[in-house]
């Protein structure tokens, strides 16, 4: 029983460490994307954002119900990143 509990705790700790690493990677990528968009200039940034929004619209048009929440989450995160860029 102790061995099973120990193994479960080890697995939980490993998953938590992997989750933290993934979160750090995502946050790093968000910072990089924002920095790149900021360096492009206003016109090019607007063009890139429009391209991203068209891609999201195409994903929505496919009407894959299992992906609706994924697309909404992506859209919200992209909007958050681009809002930061547009404020500058």
N, CA, C and O atoms as a GROMACS GRO file, in nm:
protein
  352
    1UNK      N    1   0.082  -0.119   0.000
    1UNK     CA    2   0.000   0.000   0.000
    1UNK      C    3   0.086   0.126   0.000
    1UNK      O    4   0.060   0.220  -0.075
    2UNK      N    5   0.190   0.126   0.085
    2UNK     CA    6   0.279   0.242   0.090
    2UNK      C    7   0.350   0.262  -0.043
    2UNK      O    8   0.372   0.375  -0.087
    3UNK      N    9   0.386   0.151  -0.106
    3UNK     CA   10   0.452   0.159  -0.236
    3UNK      C   11   0.360   0.222  -0.341
    3UNK      O   12   0.403   0.304  -0.421
    4UNK      N   13   0.233   0.183  -0.338
    4UNK     CA   14   0.135   0.238  -0.432
    4UNK      C   15   0.117   0.387  -0.409
    4UNK      O   16   0.115   0.465  -0.504
    5UNK      N   17   0.103   0.428  -0.284
    5UNK     CA   18   0.089   0.569  -0.250
    5UNK      C   19   0.213   0.648  -0.290
    5UNK      O   20   0.203   0.759  -0.343
    6UNK      N   21   0.329   0.590  -0.265
    6UNK     CA   22   0.454   0.656  -0.303
    6UNK      C   23   0.460   0.676  -0.454
    6UNK      O   24   0.498   0.783  -0.501
    7UNK      N   25   0.422   0.574  -0.528
    7UNK     CA   26   0.424   0.583  -0.674
    7UNK      C   27   0.324   0.687  -0.725
    7UNK      O   28   0.354   0.763  -0.817
    8UNK      N   29   0.207   0.691  -0.664
    8UNK     CA   30   0.108   0.792  -0.703
    8UNK      C   31   0.158   0.933  -0.676
    8UNK      O   32   0.139   1.023  -0.758
    9UNK      N   33   0.223   0.953  -0.562
    9UNK     CA   34   0.277   1.084  -0.529
    9UNK      C   35   0.390   1.124  -0.624
    9UNK      O   36   0.401   1.241  -0.663
   10UNK      N   37   0.471   1.029  -0.662
   10UNK     CA   38   0.579   1.055  -0.758
   10UNK      C   39   0.520   1.094  -0.893
   10UNK      O   40   0.566   1.189  -0.956
   11UNK      N   41   0.419   1.020  -0.936
   11UNK     CA   42   0.354   1.050  -1.064
   11UNK      C   43   0.290   1.189  -1.062
   11UNK      O   44   0.301   1.264  -1.159
   12UNK      N   45   0.225   1.223  -0.952
   12UNK     CA   46   0.163   1.354  -0.938
   12UNK      C   47   0.268   1.465  -0.943
   12UNK      O   48   0.248   1.567  -1.008
   13UNK      N   49   0.378   1.445  -0.876
   13UNK     CA   50   0.486   1.544  -0.875
   13UNK      C   51   0.545   1.561  -1.015
   13UNK      O   52   0.576   1.672  -1.057
   14UNK      N   53   0.560   1.451  -1.088
   14UNK     CA   54   0.613   1.458  -1.224
   14UNK      C   55   0.517   1.533  -1.316
   14UNK      O   56   0.560   1.613  -1.399
   15UNK      N   57   0.389   1.506  -1.302
   15UNK     CA   58   0.289   1.576  -1.384
   15UNK      C   59   0.286   1.724  -1.351
   15UNK      O   60   0.274   1.807  -1.441
   16UNK      N   61   0.298   1.758  -1.224
   16UNK     CA   62   0.299   1.898  -1.185
   16UNK      C   63   0.422   1.969  -1.240
   16UNK      O   64   0.412   2.083  -1.286
   17UNK      N   65   0.536   1.904  -1.237
   17UNK     CA   66   0.658   1.962  -1.292
   17UNK      C   67   0.645   1.982  -1.443
   17UNK      O   68   0.687   2.085  -1.496
   18UNK      N   69   0.587   1.883  -1.512
   18UNK     CA   70   0.567   1.895  -1.657
   18UNK      C   71   0.470   2.008  -1.689
   18UNK      O   72   0.489   2.080  -1.788
   19UNK      N   73   0.368   2.024  -1.608
   19UNK     CA   74   0.270   2.131  -1.628
   19UNK      C   75   0.335   2.268  -1.611
   19UNK      O   76   0.309   2.359  -1.689
   20UNK      N   77   0.420   2.282  -1.510
   20UNK     CA   78   0.490   2.408  -1.488
   20UNK      C   79   0.583   2.440  -1.604
   20UNK      O   80   0.594   2.555  -1.647
   21UNK      N   81   0.650   2.338  -1.655
   21UNK     CA   82   0.740   2.357  -1.769
   21UNK      C   83   0.662   2.400  -1.893
   21UNK      O   84   0.705   2.489  -1.966
   22UNK      N   85   0.546   2.338  -1.917
   22UNK     CA   86   0.462   2.374  -2.030
   22UNK      C   87   0.412   2.518  -2.016
   22UNK      O   88   0.412   2.593  -2.114
   23UNK      N   89   0.370   2.556  -1.898
   23UNK     CA   90   0.323   2.691  -1.873
   23UNK      C   91   0.434   2.793  -1.898
   23UNK      O   92   0.410   2.897  -1.959
   24UNK      N   93   0.555   2.763  -1.853
   24UNK     CA   94   0.668   2.853  -1.875
   24UNK      C   95   0.698   2.866  -2.025
   24UNK      O   96   0.730   2.974  -2.073
   25UNK      N   97   0.687   2.756  -2.097
   25UNK     CA   98   0.709   2.758  -2.242
   25UNK      C   99   0.605   2.844  -2.311
   25UNK      O  100   0.638   2.926  -2.396
   26UNK      N  101   0.479   2.827  -2.275
   26UNK     CA  102   0.370   2.904  -2.336
   26UNK      C  103   0.388   3.052  -2.305
   26UNK      O  104   0.374   3.136  -2.395
   27UNK      N  105   0.418   3.086  -2.182
   27UNK     CA  106   0.436   3.226  -2.146
   27UNK      C  107   0.555   3.287  -2.220
   27UNK      O  108   0.550   3.403  -2.261
   28UNK      N  109   0.662   3.210  -2.236
   28UNK     CA  110   0.778   3.258  -2.312
   28UNK      C  111   0.740   3.286  -2.457
   28UNK      O  112   0.780   3.387  -2.514
   29UNK      N  113   0.664   3.196  -2.516
   29UNK     CA  114   0.620   3.215  -2.654
   29UNK      C  115   0.529   3.336  -2.669
   29UNK      O  116   0.537   3.408  -2.768
   30UNK      N  117   0.443   3.359  -2.571
   30UNK     CA  118   0.357   3.477  -2.573
   30UNK      C  119   0.440   3.605  -2.573
   30UNK      O  120   0.411   3.699  -2.647
   31UNK      N  121   0.542   3.608  -2.491
   31UNK     CA  122   0.630   3.724  -2.483
   31UNK      C  123   0.703   3.744  -2.616
   31UNK      O  124   0.715   3.856  -2.665
   32UNK      N  125   0.753   3.635  -2.673
   32UNK     CA  126   0.823   3.644  -2.801
   32UNK      C  127   0.731   3.694  -2.913
   32UNK      O  128   0.770   3.779  -2.992
   33UNK      N  129   0.610   3.640  -2.919
   33UNK     CA  130   0.516   3.682  -3.023
   33UNK      C  131   0.483   3.830  -3.007
   33UNK      O  132   0.482   3.904  -3.105
   34UNK      N  133   0.457   3.873  -2.885
   34UNK     CA  134   0.427   4.014  -2.861
   34UNK      C  135   0.545   4.102  -2.901
   34UNK      O  136   0.526   4.209  -2.961
   35UNK      N  137   0.665   4.060  -2.869
   35UNK     CA  138   0.784   4.138  -2.905
   35UNK      C  139   0.801   4.145  -3.056
   35UNK      O  140   0.834   4.250  -3.110
   36UNK      N  141   0.779   4.034  -3.124
   36UNK     CA  142   0.792   4.033  -3.270
   36UNK      C  143   0.687   4.124  -3.333
   36UNK      O  144   0.718   4.204  -3.422
   37UNK      N  145   0.563   4.112  -3.288
   37UNK     CA  146   0.457   4.196  -3.343
   37UNK      C  147   0.485   4.345  -3.318
   37UNK      O  148   0.460   4.429  -3.404
   38UNK      N  149   0.536   4.375  -3.201
   38UNK     CA  150   0.568   4.514  -3.169
   38UNK      C  151   0.676   4.568  -3.260
   38UNK      O  152   0.672   4.685  -3.299
   39UNK      N  153   0.773   4.485  -3.295
   39UNK     CA  154   0.885   4.530  -3.378
   39UNK      C  155   0.848   4.546  -3.525
   39UNK      O  156   0.923   4.606  -3.601
   40UNK      N  157   0.733   4.492  -3.566
   40UNK     CA  158   0.695   4.495  -3.708
   40UNK      C  159   0.647   4.632  -3.754
   40UNK      O  160   0.655   4.663  -3.873
   41UNK      N  161   0.599   4.711  -3.667
   41UNK     CA  162   0.537   4.836  -3.708
   41UNK      C  163   0.387   4.817  -3.718
   41UNK      O  164   0.338   4.705  -3.732
   42UNK      N  165   0.314   4.928  -3.712
   42UNK     CA  166   0.169   4.922  -3.700
   42UNK      C  167   0.101   4.854  -3.820
   42UNK      O  168   0.015   4.768  -3.803
   43UNK      N  169   0.140   4.892  -3.941
   43UNK     CA  170   0.074   4.838  -4.061
   43UNK      C  171   0.096   4.688  -4.074
   43UNK      O  172   0.002   4.613  -4.100
   44UNK      N  173   0.220   4.644  -4.058
   44UNK     CA  174   0.251   4.501  -4.071
   44UNK      C  175   0.187   4.422  -3.957
   44UNK      O  176   0.139   4.310  -3.978
   45UNK      N  177   0.186   4.480  -3.837
   45UNK     CA  178   0.122   4.414  -3.723
   45UNK      C  179  -0.026   4.393  -3.749
   45UNK      O  180  -0.080   4.285  -3.723
   46UNK      N  181  -0.093   4.496  -3.801
   46UNK     CA  182  -0.236   4.484  -3.833
   46UNK      C  183  -0.258   4.375  -3.938
   46UNK      O  184  -0.356   4.301  -3.932
   47UNK      N  185  -0.168   4.367  -4.035
   47UNK     CA  186  -0.179   4.264  -4.139
   47UNK      C  187  -0.166   4.124  -4.080
   47UNK      O  188  -0.243   4.034  -4.115
   48UNK      N  189  -0.071   4.105  -3.991
   48UNK     CA  190  -0.052   3.974  -3.928
   48UNK      C  191  -0.173   3.938  -3.842
   48UNK      O  192  -0.220   3.824  -3.847
   49UNK      N  193  -0.223   4.034  -3.766
   49UNK     CA  194  -0.339   4.009  -3.681
   49UNK      C  195  -0.461   3.975  -3.766
   49UNK      O  196  -0.539   3.887  -3.730
   50UNK      N  197  -0.478   4.044  -3.878
   50UNK     CA  198  -0.589   4.012  -3.969
   50UNK      C  199  -0.578   3.871  -4.024
   50UNK      O  200  -0.678   3.801  -4.036
   51UNK      N  201  -0.458   3.830  -4.058
   51UNK     CA  202  -0.436   3.694  -4.108
   51UNK      C  203  -0.471   3.591  -4.002
   51UNK      O  204  -0.532   3.488  -4.031
   52UNK      N  205  -0.431   3.618  -3.880
   52UNK     CA  206  -0.462   3.528  -3.769
   52UNK      C  207  -0.614   3.519  -3.750
   52UNK      O  208  -0.668   3.410  -3.732
   53UNK      N  209  -0.681   3.633  -3.752
   53UNK     CA  210  -0.826   3.635  -3.734
   53UNK      C  211  -0.899   3.562  -3.846
   53UNK      O  212  -0.998   3.494  -3.822
   54UNK      N  213  -0.849   3.574  -3.969
   54UNK     CA  214  -0.909   3.499  -4.081
   54UNK      C  215  -0.893   3.349  -4.059
   54UNK      O  216  -0.985   3.271  -4.086
   55UNK      N  217  -0.777   3.308  -4.010
   55UNK     CA  218  -0.754   3.166  -3.984
   55UNK      C  219  -0.849   3.114  -3.877
   55UNK      O  220  -0.903   3.004  -3.888
   56UNK      N  221  -0.871   3.194  -3.773
   56UNK     CA  222  -0.965   3.156  -3.669
   56UNK      C  223  -1.108   3.148  -3.724
   56UNK      O  224  -1.184   3.058  -3.688
   57UNK      N  225  -1.143   3.242  -3.809
   57UNK     CA  226  -1.277   3.240  -3.871
   57UNK      C  227  -1.296   3.115  -3.956
   57UNK      O  228  -1.404   3.056  -3.958
   58UNK      N  229  -1.190   3.075  -4.028
   58UNK     CA  230  -1.198   2.953  -4.109
   58UNK      C  231  -1.216   2.831  -4.020
   58UNK      O  232  -1.290   2.739  -4.055
   59UNK      N  233  -1.148   2.830  -3.906
   59UNK     CA  234  -1.164   2.719  -3.812
   59UNK      C  235  -1.307   2.713  -3.760
   59UNK      O  236  -1.365   2.605  -3.747
   60UNK      N  237  -1.363   2.830  -3.729
   60UNK     CA  238  -1.501   2.835  -3.680
   60UNK      C  239  -1.600   2.789  -3.786
   60UNK      O  240  -1.701   2.725  -3.755
   61UNK      N  241  -1.571   2.821  -3.912
   61UNK     CA  242  -1.662   2.787  -4.022
   61UNK      C  243  -1.672   2.636  -4.044
   61UNK      O  244  -1.770   2.588  -4.100
   62UNK      N  245  -1.573   2.562  -4.002
   62UNK     CA  246  -1.575   2.416  -4.017
   62UNK      C  247  -1.680   2.351  -3.928
   62UNK      O  248  -1.719   2.236  -3.950
   63UNK      N  249  -1.726   2.425  -3.830
   63UNK     CA  250  -1.834   2.382  -3.739
   63UNK      C  251  -1.807   2.247  -3.674
   63UNK      O  252  -1.897   2.164  -3.660
   64UNK      N  253  -1.683   2.226  -3.634
   64UNK     CA  254  -1.647   2.107  -3.559
   64UNK      C  255  -1.679   2.135  -3.412
   64UNK      O  256  -1.602   2.201  -3.343
   65UNK      N  257  -1.793   2.085  -3.367
   65UNK     CA  258  -1.842   2.117  -3.232
   65UNK      C  259  -1.744   2.080  -3.122
   65UNK      O  260  -1.743   2.144  -3.017
   66UNK      N  261  -1.662   1.979  -3.144
   66UNK     CA  262  -1.567   1.939  -3.040
   66UNK      C  263  -1.455   2.041  -3.024
   66UNK      O  264  -1.386   2.043  -2.923
   67UNK      N  265  -1.437   2.126  -3.125
   67UNK     CA  266  -1.328   2.223  -3.121
   67UNK      C  267  -1.373   2.365  -3.090
   67UNK      O  268  -1.290   2.456  -3.082
   68UNK      N  269  -1.502   2.386  -3.074
   68UNK     CA  270  -1.553   2.522  -3.051
   68UNK      C  271  -1.488   2.584  -2.928
   68UNK      O  272  -1.442   2.698  -2.934
   69UNK      N  273  -1.484   2.513  -2.818
   69UNK     CA  274  -1.424   2.569  -2.697
   69UNK      C  275  -1.274   2.591  -2.715
   69UNK      O  276  -1.218   2.686  -2.660
   70UNK      N  277  -1.208   2.504  -2.791
   70UNK     CA  278  -1.065   2.522  -2.819
   70UNK      C  279  -1.041   2.649  -2.900
   70UNK      O  280  -0.949   2.725  -2.872
   71UNK      N  281  -1.125   2.670  -3.000
   71UNK     CA  282  -1.112   2.788  -3.084
   71UNK      C  283  -1.141   2.914  -3.003
   71UNK      O  284  -1.071   3.014  -3.017
   72UNK      N  285  -1.242   2.909  -2.917
   72UNK     CA  286  -1.272   3.024  -2.832
   72UNK      C  287  -1.157   3.055  -2.738
   72UNK      O  288  -1.124   3.172  -2.716
   73UNK      N  289  -1.095   2.953  -2.684
   73UNK     CA  290  -0.980   2.972  -2.596
   73UNK      C  291  -0.863   3.031  -2.672
   73UNK      O  292  -0.797   3.124  -2.625
   74UNK      N  293  -0.835   2.977  -2.791
   74UNK     CA  294  -0.729   3.032  -2.875
   74UNK      C  295  -0.756   3.178  -2.908
   74UNK      O  296  -0.667   3.263  -2.898
   75UNK      N  297  -0.878   3.206  -2.946
   75UNK     CA  298  -0.916   3.342  -2.983
   75UNK      C  299  -0.897   3.438  -2.866
   75UNK      O  300  -0.845   3.548  -2.884
   76UNK      N  301  -0.938   3.397  -2.749
   76UNK     CA  302  -0.923   3.482  -2.631
   76UNK      C  303  -0.776   3.509  -2.600
   76UNK      O  304  -0.738   3.622  -2.567
   77UNK      N  305  -0.692   3.407  -2.610
   77UNK     CA  306  -0.550   3.425  -2.583
   77UNK      C  307  -0.484   3.513  -2.689
   77UNK      O  308  -0.400   3.598  -2.656
   78UNK      N  309  -0.521   3.493  -2.814
   78UNK     CA  310  -0.465   3.576  -2.921
   78UNK      C  311  -0.508   3.720  -2.903
   78UNK      O  312  -0.428   3.812  -2.921
   79UNK      N  313  -0.634   3.741  -2.866
   79UNK     CA  314  -0.684   3.877  -2.843
   79UNK      C  315  -0.609   3.944  -2.728
   79UNK      O  316  -0.579   4.063  -2.734
   80UNK      N  317  -0.580   3.867  -2.625
   80UNK     CA  318  -0.507   3.921  -2.510
   80UNK      C  319  -0.365   3.965  -2.552
   80UNK      O  320  -0.319   4.072  -2.514
   81UNK      N  321  -0.298   3.882  -2.631
   81UNK     CA  322  -0.162   3.915  -2.675
   81UNK      C  323  -0.164   4.034  -2.769
   81UNK      O  324  -0.083   4.125  -2.755
   82UNK      N  325  -0.256   4.034  -2.866
   82UNK     CA  326  -0.260   4.144  -2.962
   82UNK      C  327  -0.305   4.275  -2.899
   82UNK      O  328  -0.266   4.382  -2.945
   83UNK      N  329  -0.387   4.267  -2.795
   83UNK     CA  330  -0.428   4.390  -2.725
   83UNK      C  331  -0.309   4.457  -2.660
   83UNK      O  332  -0.300   4.580  -2.659
   84UNK      N  333  -0.219   4.379  -2.607
   84UNK     CA  334  -0.097   4.433  -2.547
   84UNK      C  335  -0.014   4.503  -2.654
   84UNK      O  336   0.039   4.611  -2.631
   85UNK      N  337  -0.004   4.441  -2.770
   85UNK     CA  338   0.075   4.498  -2.880
   85UNK      C  339   0.012   4.628  -2.930
   85UNK      O  340   0.083   4.725  -2.957
   86UNK      N  341  -0.120   4.631  -2.941
   86UNK     CA  342  -0.189   4.749  -2.993
   86UNK      C  343  -0.180   4.868  -2.898
   86UNK      O  344  -0.192   4.983  -2.941
   87UNK      N  345  -0.160   4.843  -2.769
   87UNK     CA  346  -0.150   4.953  -2.671
   87UNK      C  347  -0.019   5.029  -2.686
   87UNK      O  348  -0.008   5.143  -2.640
   88UNK      N  349   0.076   4.969  -2.748
   88UNK     CA  350   0.210   5.033  -2.758
   88UNK      C  351   0.219   5.129  -2.871
   88UNK      O  352   0.323   5.190  -2.892
   0.00000   0.00000   0.00000
